[in-house]
Amino acid sequence: MISVHECPLASSEGKERGGINVYVYELSKALSRIGWQVDAFTRVQDDVNPRIVRVNDNFRVIHIPNGAHTPLSKEDILSALPEFTQNLLDFMQSEHIIYDTIHAHYYLSGMVAREINKSVPRHIPTAMTFHTLGLMKQLVARSKDTDDPATRIPTERALAAELDLFFTSSAMGRDYLSTLYDCPEQKIVTIPPGVDTKLFRPIPMAEAKRHIGADNTHHIVLAVGRIDPVKGFDVLLVALKNLIKQHPDYRDQICLWIVGGNIEQDKSQWPRELKKLESLRRDLGLTATVKFVPPQPQEELPHYYNAADVLVMPSHYESFGMVALEATACGTPVIATDVTGISPILKELPQGHIVSANNPLALAEEIHHVLNADLRKADATSALKEFDWDTIAQKIADQYTAITALKP
């Protein structure tokens, strides 16, 4: 596994958590349980945590130097990528390893995988999961002014032509990759992420609220994710304002918790998008109604899901939406937009609700509907059986084996 900018151990190492971290970590653990030996390579971000962490007998995470040993912008990570690639090759040589398969996550990792194959004596079959596509982010932003390097989209196009296999988490993602990037359809396989139903499980709401310090009398609307414009949290704030305007009784009864913003530093140091949300919160008069919560370890998230009356995922673009799967496993109703990869799955689940993207009025009405319906704790156990991580890992492993068989 190569995951340059997203460490699989993010939660335990005090780093920012996102979907890629969780995906790589859980997939690697599941592959190790079914007999694969997995090394996951990521960049060094500090000098405190060990460089090599053995998660179990078959799975280790290896931190490779790549520029300064601190969190870096994607531009800075990109400029130091040759160092990462060379250090990874040096590690392989020192350990006398030639891997059977490479699975790269995000385009930066795909670049590393491509360069490794130029330096090893035989081609290593390479799978790629983009997770998000630069062109889709640009389309959603209605601008080329994103935080991505200008080279991202051309690089993704080149990788789509050159690598051996591509995983997408939804049919929507497959269509984007095939249509927008001209990736050959025969090289694309759609396999959704999994969910750990031992961790994400129903907990009594009162117990969960006590655990996170929430008022037991409040309705909690929950949003979880990285603070990024594509997540649509601004639309959720406007929807909340509309909800309270239409139903004034909610003013003292409802609270929106947004989990994922790095609020522990001084406000002057907050990221740009978090500052925008804070400004919008004030402008809408929702300072007492909206609560920003720092990123939480995976082990804590079940308490947040179970304390909530509803999880809302108001994204403008979402390749899948793992938090929706996690909340569903906890029995919590989920409202997601129709542009999320998970939306066709949610339509088939008792807790699932779909609204159009960028539509705060429709979102407000759907939240009102969920809060006034007896929807909590619907049993999704049988519906989620196909999302067991070991099942997902076996499907992915079968694809590794298939591309390995094709190469000399």
The 8 nearest C-alpha neighbors of each residue, nearest first, counted from 0:
[[1, 39, 102, 103, 101, 38, 40, 2],
 [0, 2, 103, 40, 108, 39, 3, 104],
 [3, 1, 41, 104, 5, 108, 4, 40],
 [2, 4, 41, 42, 108, 5, 1, 107],
 [3, 5, 2, 42, 6, 41, 76, 107],
 [6, 4, 20, 2, 3, 7, 19, 41],
 [5, 7, 9, 8, 41, 20, 4, 2],
 [8, 6, 20, 24, 9, 23, 21, 5],
 [9, 7, 6, 11, 10, 12, 20, 24],
 [10, 8, 14, 12, 6, 7, 11, 16],
 [11, 9, 296, 13, 12, 8, 14, 16],
 [10, 12, 8, 9, 13, 296, 14, 297],
 [13, 11, 9, 10, 14, 8, 48, 6],
 [12, 14, 10, 11, 9, 15, 8, 296],
 [15, 13, 9, 12, 10, 16, 11, 6],
 [14, 16, 9, 17, 294, 13, 10, 259],
 [17, 15, 9, 10, 20, 14, 294, 18],
 [18, 16, 20, 19, 225, 15, 21, 224],
 [17, 19, 21, 20, 22, 321, 16, 320],
 [18, 20, 22, 21, 17, 23, 5, 130],
 [21, 19, 7, 5, 18, 17, 23, 22],
 [22, 20, 24, 18, 19, 23, 25, 7],
 [21, 23, 19, 25, 24, 20, 26, 18],
 [24, 22, 26, 20, 21, 25, 7, 27],
 [23, 25, 7, 21, 27, 22, 26, 20],
 [24, 26, 28, 22, 27, 23, 21, 29],
 [25, 27, 29, 23, 28, 24, 22, 392],
 [28, 26, 30, 24, 29, 25, 23, 31],
 [29, 27, 31, 25, 26, 30, 24, 32],
 [28, 30, 32, 26, 389, 31, 27, 392],
 [31, 29, 27, 33, 35, 32, 392, 28],
 [30, 32, 35, 28, 57, 34, 29, 33],
 [33, 31, 29, 30, 34, 28, 35, 389],
 [32, 34, 30, 31, 35, 29, 389, 393],
 [33, 35, 31, 32, 30, 36, 57, 29],
 [36, 34, 31, 30, 33, 37, 57, 32],
 [35, 37, 57, 31, 58, 34, 38, 30],
 [38, 36, 58, 57, 35, 27, 39, 31],
 [37, 39, 59, 60, 58, 0, 40, 61],
 [40, 38, 0, 60, 1, 61, 37, 59],
 [41, 39, 1, 61, 62, 2, 60, 0],
 [40, 42, 3, 62, 2, 6, 63, 61],
 [41, 43, 63, 62, 3, 64, 65, 44],
 [42, 44, 62, 64, 63, 68, 45, 65],
 [45, 43, 69, 68, 70, 42, 46, 67],
 [46, 44, 68, 69, 47, 43, 48, 70],
 [47, 45, 48, 68, 44, 43, 49, 69],
 [48, 46, 45, 49, 44, 50, 12, 43],
 [47, 49, 46, 50, 45, 12, 51, 44],
 [50, 48, 51, 52, 47, 46, 62, 61],
 [49, 51, 62, 61, 48, 52, 43, 63],
 [52, 50, 61, 49, 60, 62, 53, 59],
 [53, 51, 60, 59, 54, 49, 61, 50],
 [54, 52, 59, 55, 58, 60, 51, 56],
 [53, 55, 59, 58, 52, 56, 60, 57],
 [56, 54, 58, 53, 57, 59, 31, 28],
 [55, 57, 58, 53, 54, 59, 31, 36],
 [58, 56, 36, 31, 55, 37, 35, 59],
 [59, 57, 37, 55, 54, 38, 36, 31],
 [58, 60, 53, 38, 54, 52, 39, 61],
 [59, 61, 39, 52, 51, 38, 40, 53],
 [62, 60, 51, 40, 50, 39, 41, 63],
 [61, 63, 50, 43, 41, 42, 40, 51],
 [62, 64, 42, 43, 41, 83, 61, 65],
 [65, 63, 43, 42, 83, 66, 62, 86],
 [64, 66, 83, 79, 42, 82, 63, 80],
 [67, 65, 79, 68, 64, 76, 82, 75],
 [66, 68, 69, 65, 44, 71, 64, 70],
 [67, 69, 44, 45, 43, 66, 46, 70],
 [70, 68, 44, 45, 67, 71, 43, 66],
 [69, 71, 44, 68, 72, 45, 67, 43],
 [72, 70, 75, 69, 76, 73, 67, 74],
 [71, 73, 75, 74, 76, 70, 77, 146],
 [72, 74, 76, 75, 77, 71, 147, 148],
 [75, 73, 77, 72, 76, 148, 78, 147],
 [76, 74, 78, 72, 77, 73, 71, 79],
 [77, 75, 73, 79, 74, 78, 80, 71],
 [76, 78, 80, 74, 75, 79, 73, 107],
 [77, 79, 75, 76, 80, 74, 81, 66],
 [78, 80, 76, 66, 77, 82, 65, 81],
 [79, 81, 83, 77, 82, 78, 76, 84],
 [82, 80, 84, 83, 79, 85, 78, 111],
 [83, 81, 85, 80, 84, 79, 65, 86],
 [84, 82, 65, 80, 86, 81, 85, 64],
 [85, 83, 81, 87, 82, 86, 111, 80],
 [84, 86, 88, 82, 87, 83, 89, 81],
 [87, 85, 89, 83, 88, 84, 82, 90],
 [86, 88, 90, 84, 89, 85, 83, 91],
 [89, 87, 85, 91, 90, 86, 92, 84],
 [88, 90, 86, 92, 87, 91, 93, 85],
 [91, 89, 87, 93, 88, 92, 94, 86],
 [90, 92, 96, 88, 94, 89, 93, 95],
 [91, 93, 95, 89, 90, 94, 88, 96],
 [92, 94, 90, 95, 91, 89, 96, 88],
 [93, 95, 91, 92, 96, 90, 89, 97],
 [96, 94, 92, 93, 91, 97, 90, 89],
 [97, 95, 91, 94, 98, 92, 93, 90],
 [96, 98, 99, 91, 95, 119, 123, 92],
 [97, 99, 100, 96, 123, 101, 91, 124],
 [100, 98, 123, 97, 124, 101, 403, 399],
 [101, 99, 124, 98, 123, 125, 102, 399],
 [100, 102, 125, 0, 126, 103, 124, 123],
 [101, 103, 126, 0, 127, 125, 1, 100],
 [104, 102, 1, 127, 108, 109, 0, 128],
 [103, 105, 128, 2, 108, 129, 127, 1],
 [106, 104, 129, 107, 108, 130, 128, 109],
 [105, 107, 109, 108, 129, 155, 110, 104],
 [108, 106, 110, 109, 105, 3, 111, 77],
 [109, 107, 111, 103, 110, 106, 3, 104],
 [108, 110, 106, 112, 103, 111, 107, 113],
 [109, 111, 113, 107, 108, 112, 106, 114],
 [110, 112, 108, 114, 109, 113, 84, 115],
 [113, 111, 109, 115, 110, 114, 108, 116],
 [112, 114, 110, 116, 111, 115, 109, 117],
 [113, 115, 117, 111, 116, 112, 110, 118],
 [116, 114, 112, 118, 117, 113, 111, 119],
 [115, 117, 113, 114, 118, 119, 122, 123],
 [116, 118, 114, 115, 119, 113, 122, 120],
 [119, 117, 115, 116, 120, 114, 88, 121],
 [118, 120, 116, 121, 117, 115, 122, 97],
 [121, 119, 118, 122, 116, 117, 97, 123],
 [122, 120, 119, 123, 116, 407, 118, 97],
 [121, 123, 116, 124, 119, 120, 406, 407],
 [122, 124, 100, 125, 99, 116, 121, 101],
 [125, 123, 100, 403, 402, 122, 101, 163],
 [124, 126, 101, 163, 102, 100, 162, 123],
 [127, 125, 164, 102, 165, 163, 101, 103],
 [126, 128, 165, 103, 102, 104, 164, 166],
 [127, 129, 104, 166, 130, 165, 105, 103],
 [128, 130, 105, 131, 104, 106, 127, 132],
 [131, 129, 128, 105, 318, 132, 104, 19],
 [132, 130, 129, 318, 133, 105, 317, 135],
 [131, 133, 135, 134, 129, 136, 130, 155],
 [134, 132, 136, 135, 152, 137, 151, 131],
 [133, 135, 137, 136, 132, 138, 152, 179],
 [136, 134, 138, 137, 132, 133, 139, 316],
 [137, 135, 133, 139, 134, 138, 140, 132],
 [136, 138, 134, 140, 135, 139, 143, 142],
 [137, 139, 135, 141, 140, 136, 134, 142],
 [138, 140, 136, 141, 137, 135, 315, 316],
 [139, 141, 137, 142, 138, 136, 229, 145],
 [142, 140, 138, 139, 137, 143, 136, 144],
 [143, 141, 140, 144, 137, 138, 145, 139],
 [142, 144, 137, 145, 141, 140, 138, 149],
 [143, 145, 142, 146, 137, 140, 147, 141],
 [146, 144, 147, 143, 137, 142, 140, 136],
 [145, 147, 148, 144, 73, 74, 72, 149],
 [148, 146, 145, 149, 151, 73, 133, 74],
 [149, 147, 150, 151, 74, 146, 73, 145],
 [150, 148, 151, 147, 152, 153, 143, 145],
 [149, 151, 148, 153, 152, 154, 147, 155],
 [150, 152, 154, 149, 148, 153, 155, 133],
 [151, 153, 155, 154, 133, 150, 134, 156],
 [154, 152, 156, 155, 150, 151, 157, 149],
 [153, 155, 157, 151, 152, 156, 150, 158],
 [154, 156, 152, 158, 157, 153, 159, 106],
 [157, 155, 153, 159, 154, 158, 180, 152],
 [158, 156, 154, 160, 159, 155, 161, 153],
 [157, 159, 161, 155, 160, 156, 162, 154],
 [160, 158, 156, 182, 157, 161, 155, 162],
 [159, 161, 157, 158, 182, 162, 156, 183],
 [160, 162, 158, 159, 157, 163, 113, 156],
 [163, 161, 158, 125, 164, 159, 160, 126],
 [162, 164, 125, 126, 124, 186, 161, 165],
 [165, 163, 126, 186, 162, 187, 127, 125],
 [166, 164, 187, 127, 126, 128, 186, 188],
 [165, 167, 188, 128, 189, 187, 127, 168],
 [166, 168, 189, 172, 169, 173, 190, 188],
 [167, 169, 191, 190, 189, 319, 192, 172],
 [170, 168, 172, 340, 171, 167, 189, 191],
 [169, 171, 173, 172, 174, 189, 168, 340],
 [172, 170, 174, 169, 173, 340, 175, 318],
 [173, 171, 175, 169, 170, 174, 167, 318],
 [172, 174, 170, 176, 171, 175, 167, 177],
 [173, 175, 177, 171, 172, 176, 178, 170],
 [176, 174, 172, 178, 179, 173, 177, 171],
 [177, 175, 173, 180, 174, 179, 178, 182],
 [176, 178, 182, 181, 174, 175, 180, 179],
 [179, 177, 175, 181, 176, 180, 174, 182],
 [178, 180, 175, 176, 181, 177, 134, 174],
 [179, 181, 176, 182, 156, 177, 178, 159],
 [182, 180, 177, 178, 179, 183, 176, 159],
 [181, 183, 177, 159, 180, 176, 160, 184],
 [184, 182, 185, 186, 181, 177, 187, 160],
 [185, 183, 187, 186, 177, 182, 173, 188],
 [184, 186, 183, 187, 188, 182, 164, 165],
 [185, 187, 164, 184, 183, 165, 163, 188],
 [188, 186, 165, 184, 185, 166, 164, 189],
 [187, 189, 166, 165, 167, 190, 186, 164],
 [190, 188, 167, 168, 166, 169, 170, 191],
 [189, 191, 168, 167, 188, 166, 192, 169],
 [192, 190, 168, 169, 193, 189, 167, 391],
 [193, 191, 168, 190, 391, 386, 22, 194],
 [192, 194, 386, 388, 387, 391, 191, 195],
 [193, 195, 196, 387, 386, 388, 325, 324],
 [196, 194, 197, 198, 199, 388, 387, 193],
 [197, 195, 199, 198, 200, 194, 328, 387],
 [196, 198, 195, 199, 200, 194, 328, 201],
 [199, 197, 196, 195, 200, 298, 301, 297],
 [200, 198, 196, 301, 329, 328, 197, 325],
 [199, 201, 329, 328, 196, 198, 197, 202],
 [200, 202, 329, 330, 305, 203, 376, 199],
 [201, 203, 305, 204, 200, 207, 206, 302],
 [204, 202, 206, 205, 207, 201, 305, 306],
 [203, 205, 306, 207, 206, 305, 208, 202],
 [206, 204, 208, 207, 203, 209, 215, 306],
 [207, 205, 209, 203, 204, 208, 210, 202],
 [206, 208, 302, 306, 204, 210, 209, 205],
 [209, 207, 213, 306, 205, 210, 211, 206],
 [210, 208, 212, 206, 207, 211, 213, 205],
 [209, 211, 207, 208, 212, 206, 302, 213],
 [212, 210, 208, 209, 213, 207, 302, 303],
 [213, 211, 209, 210, 208, 214, 207, 215],
 [212, 214, 208, 211, 215, 209, 217, 210],
 [215, 213, 216, 217, 212, 208, 209, 218],
 [214, 216, 217, 213, 208, 205, 209, 218],
 [215, 217, 214, 218, 252, 213, 253, 219],
 [218, 216, 252, 253, 214, 215, 219, 254],
 [217, 219, 253, 252, 308, 254, 220, 216],
 [220, 218, 307, 254, 308, 255, 253, 217],
 [219, 221, 255, 309, 307, 308, 310, 254],
 [222, 220, 310, 256, 255, 307, 311, 219],
 [221, 223, 257, 311, 310, 258, 256, 312],
 [224, 222, 258, 257, 259, 221, 322, 225],
 [225, 223, 259, 226, 258, 222, 17, 230],
 [224, 226, 259, 227, 17, 260, 223, 230],
 [227, 225, 260, 224, 273, 259, 272, 228],
 [226, 228, 229, 230, 225, 272, 231, 273],
 [229, 227, 230, 231, 272, 226, 232, 140],
 [228, 230, 315, 231, 227, 316, 314, 139],
 [229, 231, 314, 228, 227, 232, 315, 313],
 [232, 230, 314, 313, 234, 233, 229, 315],
 [231, 233, 235, 234, 230, 236, 313, 228],
 [232, 234, 236, 235, 231, 276, 237, 279],
 [233, 235, 237, 231, 232, 236, 359, 238],
 [236, 234, 238, 232, 233, 237, 239, 313],
 [237, 235, 239, 233, 238, 234, 240, 232],
 [236, 238, 240, 234, 239, 235, 359, 241],
 [239, 237, 359, 363, 235, 241, 236, 240],
 [240, 238, 242, 236, 241, 237, 235, 363],
 [239, 241, 237, 243, 238, 242, 244, 236],
 [242, 240, 244, 238, 239, 243, 245, 363],
 [241, 243, 239, 363, 245, 240, 244, 246],
 [242, 244, 246, 247, 240, 245, 241, 249],
 [245, 243, 241, 242, 246, 247, 240, 239],
 [244, 246, 242, 243, 241, 247, 240, 363],
 [245, 247, 243, 248, 244, 242, 249, 250],
 [248, 246, 243, 249, 244, 250, 245, 242],
 [249, 247, 250, 246, 251, 252, 243, 253],
 [248, 250, 252, 247, 253, 251, 243, 246],
 [251, 249, 248, 252, 247, 243, 253, 288],
 [252, 250, 249, 253, 248, 217, 288, 254],
 [253, 251, 249, 217, 250, 218, 254, 216],
 [252, 254, 218, 217, 249, 219, 251, 250],
 [253, 255, 288, 219, 289, 220, 218, 256],
 [254, 256, 289, 220, 221, 219, 290, 288],
 [255, 257, 290, 221, 289, 291, 258, 220],
 [258, 256, 222, 291, 223, 292, 221, 290],
 [259, 257, 292, 223, 293, 294, 222, 291],
 [260, 258, 294, 224, 293, 225, 223, 292],
 [261, 259, 293, 262, 226, 294, 258, 292],
 [260, 262, 293, 263, 259, 294, 269, 264],
 [263, 261, 264, 260, 293, 269, 292, 266],
 [262, 264, 261, 265, 293, 266, 260, 269],
 [265, 263, 262, 266, 268, 269, 261, 267],
 [264, 266, 267, 268, 263, 269, 262, 261],
 [267, 265, 269, 268, 264, 262, 274, 263],
 [266, 268, 265, 269, 264, 274, 270, 271],
 [269, 267, 266, 265, 264, 270, 271, 262],
 [268, 270, 266, 267, 274, 273, 271, 262],
 [271, 269, 273, 272, 274, 268, 261, 226],
 [270, 272, 274, 273, 275, 269, 268, 276],
 [273, 271, 275, 274, 270, 227, 276, 226],
 [274, 272, 276, 275, 270, 271, 277, 269],
 [273, 275, 277, 271, 272, 276, 278, 269],
 [276, 274, 272, 278, 273, 277, 279, 271],
 [275, 277, 279, 273, 278, 274, 280, 233],
 [276, 278, 280, 274, 275, 279, 273, 281],
 [279, 277, 275, 281, 276, 280, 274, 282],
 [280, 278, 282, 276, 281, 277, 283, 275],
 [279, 281, 277, 285, 283, 278, 282, 286],
 [280, 282, 284, 278, 279, 283, 286, 285],
 [283, 281, 279, 284, 280, 278, 285, 277],
 [284, 282, 280, 281, 285, 279, 240, 237],
 [285, 283, 281, 282, 286, 280, 287, 240],
 [284, 286, 288, 280, 283, 287, 289, 281],
 [285, 287, 288, 281, 280, 284, 289, 290],
 [288, 286, 285, 289, 290, 284, 254, 280],
 [287, 289, 254, 285, 286, 255, 290, 253],
 [290, 288, 255, 286, 254, 285, 287, 256],
 [289, 291, 256, 255, 257, 292, 288, 254],
 [292, 290, 257, 256, 258, 260, 289, 293],
 [291, 293, 258, 257, 259, 260, 290, 294],
 [294, 292, 260, 259, 261, 258, 262, 295],
 [295, 293, 259, 258, 260, 16, 292, 15],
 [294, 296, 299, 293, 297, 300, 259, 258],
 [297, 295, 10, 298, 299, 300, 294, 11],
 [296, 298, 300, 299, 295, 10, 301, 21],
 [297, 299, 296, 300, 301, 198, 295, 302],
 [300, 298, 297, 296, 301, 302, 295, 303],
 [299, 301, 303, 302, 297, 298, 304, 295],
 [302, 300, 304, 199, 303, 299, 305, 298],
 [303, 301, 207, 305, 300, 304, 299, 306],
 [304, 302, 306, 300, 301, 305, 307, 207],
 [305, 303, 301, 307, 326, 306, 302, 300],
 [306, 304, 302, 307, 303, 204, 207, 202],
 [305, 307, 208, 204, 207, 303, 304, 302],
 [308, 306, 219, 309, 304, 305, 220, 221],
 [307, 309, 219, 220, 218, 331, 370, 306],
 [308, 310, 332, 307, 220, 333, 331, 221],
 [311, 309, 221, 333, 222, 220, 334, 332],
 [310, 312, 334, 222, 333, 335, 313, 221],
 [311, 313, 335, 314, 334, 222, 310, 336],
 [314, 312, 231, 336, 335, 311, 230, 235],
 [315, 313, 230, 231, 316, 312, 229, 317],
 [314, 316, 229, 231, 356, 230, 139, 338],
 [317, 315, 314, 229, 338, 339, 318, 139],
 [318, 316, 339, 319, 320, 314, 340, 338],
 [317, 319, 340, 131, 172, 339, 130, 320],
 [318, 320, 340, 341, 317, 339, 168, 321],
 [321, 319, 322, 323, 341, 317, 318, 339],
 [320, 322, 324, 323, 319, 325, 18, 192],
 [323, 321, 325, 324, 320, 326, 223, 224],
 [324, 322, 326, 321, 325, 320, 327, 333],
 [323, 325, 327, 321, 322, 326, 328, 194],
 [326, 324, 322, 328, 323, 327, 199, 194],
 [327, 325, 329, 323, 328, 331, 304, 324],
 [326, 328, 330, 324, 329, 331, 325, 323],
 [327, 329, 325, 326, 330, 200, 199, 379],
 [330, 328, 200, 201, 326, 327, 199, 331],
 [329, 331, 376, 327, 377, 328, 201, 375],
 [330, 332, 327, 326, 329, 375, 309, 376],
 [333, 331, 350, 309, 351, 310, 375, 374],
 [334, 332, 310, 351, 309, 311, 350, 352],
 [333, 335, 352, 311, 353, 312, 351, 310],
 [336, 334, 312, 353, 313, 311, 354, 352],
 [335, 337, 354, 356, 355, 353, 338, 313],
 [336, 338, 355, 339, 342, 353, 354, 356],
 [339, 337, 336, 316, 315, 340, 356, 317],
 [340, 338, 317, 341, 342, 337, 319, 336],
 [339, 341, 319, 318, 169, 342, 171, 317],
 [340, 342, 319, 344, 339, 343, 320, 345],
 [341, 343, 345, 344, 339, 340, 337, 346],
 [344, 342, 346, 345, 341, 347, 340, 337],
 [345, 343, 341, 342, 346, 347, 348, 351],
 [346, 344, 351, 342, 348, 347, 343, 341],
 [347, 345, 343, 344, 351, 348, 342, 352],
 [346, 348, 345, 344, 349, 343, 351, 382],
 [347, 349, 345, 351, 350, 346, 344, 382],
 [348, 350, 351, 377, 347, 379, 345, 346],
 [351, 349, 332, 348, 333, 374, 331, 327],
 [350, 352, 345, 333, 348, 346, 349, 332],
 [353, 351, 334, 333, 335, 346, 350, 345],
 [352, 354, 335, 336, 334, 337, 342, 351],
 [355, 353, 336, 337, 335, 362, 356, 361],
 [354, 356, 336, 337, 358, 357, 353, 361],
 [355, 357, 336, 358, 315, 337, 354, 338],
 [358, 356, 359, 234, 355, 315, 231, 313],
 [357, 359, 356, 361, 360, 355, 362, 234],
 [358, 360, 238, 362, 361, 234, 363, 237],
 [361, 359, 363, 362, 358, 238, 364, 241],
 [362, 360, 364, 363, 359, 358, 365, 354],
 [361, 363, 359, 365, 360, 364, 238, 366],
 [364, 362, 238, 242, 360, 366, 361, 365],
 [363, 365, 367, 361, 362, 366, 368, 360],
 [364, 366, 368, 362, 367, 363, 361, 369],
 [367, 365, 369, 363, 368, 364, 370, 362],
 [368, 366, 364, 370, 365, 369, 363, 371],
 [367, 369, 365, 371, 366, 370, 364, 372],
 [370, 368, 366, 372, 371, 367, 365, 374],
 [371, 369, 367, 368, 372, 366, 308, 309],
 [370, 372, 368, 369, 367, 373, 366, 374],
 [373, 371, 369, 374, 370, 368, 375, 367],
 [374, 372, 375, 371, 369, 370, 376, 377],
 [373, 375, 372, 377, 332, 350, 376, 369],
 [376, 374, 331, 377, 373, 330, 332, 308],
 [377, 375, 330, 378, 331, 374, 201, 329],
 [376, 378, 330, 375, 379, 374, 349, 350],
 [377, 379, 380, 376, 330, 381, 328, 349],
 [378, 380, 382, 381, 383, 328, 377, 330],
 [381, 379, 383, 382, 378, 384, 328, 196],
 [380, 382, 384, 383, 379, 378, 385, 386],
 [383, 381, 379, 380, 384, 348, 385, 378],
 [382, 384, 386, 380, 381, 385, 379, 387],
 [385, 383, 386, 381, 387, 382, 380, 390],
 [384, 386, 383, 387, 390, 382, 391, 193],
 [387, 385, 193, 383, 384, 194, 388, 391],
 [386, 388, 390, 193, 389, 384, 385, 194],
 [387, 389, 193, 391, 390, 392, 29, 386],
 [390, 388, 392, 29, 391, 387, 393, 30],
 [391, 389, 393, 387, 388, 392, 394, 385],
 [390, 392, 388, 394, 389, 393, 193, 395],
 [393, 391, 389, 395, 394, 390, 30, 29],
 [392, 394, 396, 390, 395, 391, 397, 389],
 [395, 393, 397, 391, 392, 396, 390, 398],
 [394, 396, 392, 398, 397, 393, 391, 399],
 [397, 395, 393, 399, 398, 394, 392, 400],
 [396, 398, 400, 394, 395, 399, 393, 401],
 [397, 399, 401, 395, 396, 400, 402, 394],
 [400, 398, 396, 401, 402, 397, 403, 395],
 [401, 399, 403, 397, 398, 402, 404, 396],
 [400, 402, 398, 404, 399, 403, 397, 405],
 [403, 401, 405, 404, 399, 400, 124, 398],
 [402, 404, 400, 405, 401, 406, 124, 399],
 [403, 405, 401, 402, 406, 400, 407, 399],
 [406, 404, 402, 403, 401, 407, 124, 400],
 [405, 407, 403, 404, 402, 124, 122, 123],
 [406, 405, 404, 122, 403, 121, 123, 124]]
